Amino acid sequence: MIADNLKKVQSRIDAVDIKNQVTLIAVSKTKPASDLQQAIDVGQRHFGENYLQEALEKIQALKGQNLIWHFIGPIQSNKTKQIAQNFSWVHSVDRLKIAKRLNDQRPENLEKLNVLLQVNIDDEPTKSGAKVDEIDELVTHFENFQNISLRGFMCIPNPNNGEQSFKKMAQIMQKYPNLDVLSMGMSADLELAIENGATFVRIGSDIFGKRA
Ligand SMILES: *Cc1c(COP(=O)(O)O)cnc(C)c1O
C-alpha cells in the first residue's frame, strides 16, 4: 500500500515538466515506525516529522539506515537542543531566537544544520512563519551563524490562493542567489508548487494515508 502510494506520488512529481530536481520528503507524523520502514524498503530516505518526542522514538527505532530527518513543525525554545542534535534539516525556523539556539546547540562533530526560514506568505494570523517584510533582516542574521546553513524558505500557503502565493515565494527567493531550496507543496498541491519552483515537497497523507 505505502510502496504503491510512494510510486504514485513519485510519478506525479516526475510528470511535472521542469528542469530542477525535486526531493520528496515523506511526512510521517503520527505514523508508526513500521509504516516508515515500508517506505524505506522501497528506497525512501527523507522523512519529515512535526512532533519532537515521537520523532525521536522513530529516529532511534530506524537508525543505521542512512535516513535524512527533517523537522517541519512549530518549534518551542525548550525543544531546540534535541532538534539540533537529531535532525539534518529544519524547515520551520521563523525567528532569530530559535536560529541562535539551534546554532549554539548544534554538536561540533556534526555537519552544519540545514535551515529553512518559514515564511507566513499570506500573512495569516493563525499561522507561524516570519512576515514577508522581516525576511531580509532575518536572512542577514542567519547567514552570520557558523553552525547552521541557511538554505532557503518554507511556506504553507492558504489553499485559496496557492498558486499566487507559490509565485510570490519564488519571486522573493530570486533576491537571494545563495539560497537553493524552496520547500512548498503538500499532497493536494504538489504539482502547482513544483511548477512554481519548489525543490522540496512535503507529502504525508498521499503516502501514508489519512491521519486520525
Ligand atoms: C502534515 C504536514 C505536511 C503533509 O501534509 P499532507 O497534506 O498530509 O501531505 C506537510 N508540511 C507540513 C508542515 C505539515 O505539517
Ligand as a Chemical Component Dictionary entry (heavy atoms), coordinates in Angstrom:
data_LIG
# 
_chem_comp.id                   LIG 
_chem_comp.type                 NON-POLYMER 
_chem_comp.pdbx_formal_charge   0 
_chem_comp.three_letter_code    LIG 
# 
loop_
_chem_comp_atom.comp_id 
_chem_comp_atom.atom_id 
_chem_comp_atom.alt_atom_id 
_chem_comp_atom.type_symbol 
_chem_comp_atom.charge 
_chem_comp_atom.model_Cartn_x 
_chem_comp_atom.model_Cartn_y 
_chem_comp_atom.model_Cartn_z 
_chem_comp_atom.pdbx_ordinal 
LIG C1 C1 C 0 1.414  17.482 7.834 1  
LIG C2 C2 C 0 2.281  18.386 7.028 2  
LIG C3 C3 C 0 2.552  18.143 5.672 3  
LIG C4 C4 C 0 1.928  16.998 4.894 4  
LIG O1 O1 O 0 0.610  17.306 4.583 5  
LIG P1 P1 P 0 -0.288 16.292 3.692 6  
LIG O2 O2 O 0 -1.442 17.133 3.300 7  
LIG O3 O3 O 0 -0.653 15.152 4.569 8  
LIG O4 O4 O 0 0.522  15.885 2.522 9  
LIG C5 C5 C 0 3.420  18.995 5.021 10 
LIG N1 N1 N 0 4.004  20.033 5.654 11 
LIG C6 C6 C 0 3.762  20.318 6.948 12 
LIG C7 C7 C 0 4.434  21.483 7.581 13 
LIG C8 C8 C 0 2.895  19.503 7.670 14 
LIG O5 O5 O 0 2.656  19.800 8.963 15 
# 
loop_
_chem_comp_bond.comp_id 
_chem_comp_bond.atom_id_1 
_chem_comp_bond.atom_id_2 
_chem_comp_bond.value_order 
_chem_comp_bond.pdbx_ordinal 
LIG C1 C2 SING 1  
LIG C2 C3 SING 2  
LIG C2 C8 DOUB 3  
LIG C3 C4 SING 4  
LIG C3 C5 DOUB 5  
LIG C4 O1 SING 6  
LIG O1 P1 SING 7  
LIG P1 O2 DOUB 8  
LIG P1 O3 SING 9  
LIG P1 O4 SING 10 
LIG C5 N1 SING 11 
LIG N1 C6 DOUB 12 
LIG C6 C7 SING 13 
LIG C6 C8 SING 14 
LIG C8 O5 SING 15 
# 
